[in-house]
Amino acid sequence: MEMMSEQWIKEKYDELLPEQRQDYALVSLKIKQLRRLNILYGRGFVDELILEFHNALLEAVENKGYAAYLQHGYYNLLLQLPEKRDDYSLVMWFSEILHKTYYLTDKRFEKIVYCGLGVYRLEDNVIDFYTAQYYADICRTESKERDFLISHVEFYGSSYQDIKLNAQEYRRRFDDALHNKHIHLYLQPKVNLKTKEVESAEALMRWIDPELGLLPINEYLPVLEESGQMNLVDCYIFEETCKVIEHWSKVYKKEISISVNVSKSTFVYPFFLNEFEDIHKKYDCKKECIELELIENIILNQSERVKEVVDEIKKYGYRVSLDDFGSGYSSYSVLCNTPFDAVKIDRSLFLDHTNPKEKILAKHIIEIAHELGMEVVAEGIETKEYVDELTQIGCDYIQGFYFHKPMPVEEFEEIFIKNKVLK
């Protein structure tokens, strides 16, 4: 059996003319469960299986392109695609190729060989071989079916998007974005339900790239959290908040309370409050105007740590609130054992105002919070029905699109500080 190398198939790849490329795909193919088969039947059996499979695969791709054996059960295929190239037709086409590897000459190997395929269609993209190989590999290895005892085909850019590549790009660009102030402070007003005035706000981050515009927060936030870079974001937003509070106090004699989120990576860092305190010392702003929000799903099962952190926050002089209460992790013991100043009811409890159970649950949360000496903020309120209902059952503040969306600091200042138009 002639084992063609990676260098060999790379040369075939490089020989493709630009006008030929759109007819080809680079495929990452891996025989699945080889380790399991090796344990069950031994290395000799697996070596014979690979030899049988290799011969069957070469026959299956004959006149369709090239196959190179890279290492133990791992191939790269450079295949000329059929005329019909919609996803369904291509799945059937690849299934026909794989079908010829199911029924091998040696009956010992019948129906125990399954493969994972990652397909990168070259189209008009003039990229180097190793980048195309990466796209095909990552597509195959990130498939949801990769661990199942079945064969599967994934198409890069169609059934699979390279999330990890995007993640790497976010990590790479983040430091420059922070340094060049492409990370912006936005404020979402909180409305006092008794006065209907804006007396406080929540600090939020927005990443506005000079070329790409506003980046989707649901994409980059988990990446920054996982990489630990959210600690830098938290410190940055905390400092921008201190600046704003100081500026409004000095220039307009106006004090607005602003809450700042504490991310998971910041919460688990034991000295984050020392960093916050060092930042605060640079500004002349009242600590009572700063509230730190702890997200509910990161503090459960850490009751001792939570109590320590909350006590330390209050010792420093800041307010502290429990965010996203009711998001699915709720434990009333967190409220009972921790001296929060406020609790924020998660938007998931305000999805259907016609559901009487929603109102009952919200009413009990508000009553319990008030009896424990806590203020209550309802998040994600978008309809008048909820405003009226929450006013009736005694909620203190509302935050949501019904009144105001998050806005740049300059816009908030123009509406609620300079003009004092409190709606």
URGIZI-V624910 format. One record per helix or strand of 2 or more residues. SS is the DSSP state (a for helix, b for strand). FROM is the first residue (numbers start at 0). TO is the last residue. If there is no record, write none. Layout:
ss->SS from->FROM to->TO
ss->SS from->FROM to->TO
This chain:
ss->a from->5 to->14
ss->a from->17 to->20
ss->b from->23 to->30
ss->a from->33 to->40
ss->a from->42 to->59
ss->b from->64 to->70
ss->b from->73 to->79
ss->a from->86 to->101
ss->a from->106 to->108
ss->b from->114 to->120
ss->a from->128 to->140
ss->b from->151 to->155
ss->a from->162 to->178
ss->b from->182 to->191
ss->b from->197 to->208
ss->b from->212 to->213
ss->a from->216 to->226
ss->a from->229 to->251
ss->b from->256 to->261
ss->a from->263 to->266
ss->a from->271 to->279
ss->a from->286 to->288
ss->b from->289 to->294
ss->a from->295 to->298
ss->a from->302 to->315
ss->b from->318 to->324
ss->a from->331 to->336
ss->b from->341 to->344
ss->a from->346 to->348
ss->a from->355 to->370
ss->b from->374 to->378
ss->a from->383 to->391
ss->b from->396 to->398
ss->b from->406 to->407
ss->a from->408 to->417
